[in-house]
Amino acid sequence: MSLLTAEDRWAIGEVLSLHGHLFDGGHLGRLDEIFAPEVVYDLSDLGMGALEGIEAIRRGSIQLGDRNPIAHHLTNVVITDEALNEATVVSKGLVIRADGTLGSVNHLDTVIRRDGEWRISRRVITAQRPPSGGRLAHAGDR
């Protein structure tokens, strides 16, 4: 039995999707609409460390300047674990960089509900890499 309602699932998806709209539109003053105040935004796998708090995320984005992706696209959203006011969500991200190249990442998010609103309290971003060192799985493993 699911602890989350269909409305919860929709609201979680909306918060995750809003991330791209806010960053791509330069609306860094609205990050509290998607992040909990104590958010940890972990970019360690990408060589950028972890940012703690909304203001650190805002400053980090400003410091990246022209190196920021120009477009963030979210896909393949799956809630993998749920509790009454917390859920774990995995998703894929596609980013278009300023030079026109495309990148793919994985998101591991912890979302929490406070005062009836869902927010990201932890996001871990990892680069998409070929599975098993680039070797395809045997047909029987599918």
Secondary structure, DSSP 8 states (H G I E B T S, - for coil): --SS-HHHHHHHHHHHHHHHHHHHTT-GGGGGGTEEEEEEEE-GGGTS-EEESHHHHHHHHHHHGGGS-SEEEEEEEEEEEE-SSEEEEEEEEEEE-TTS-EEEEEEEEEEEEETTEEEEEEEEEEE---GGGG----GGG-
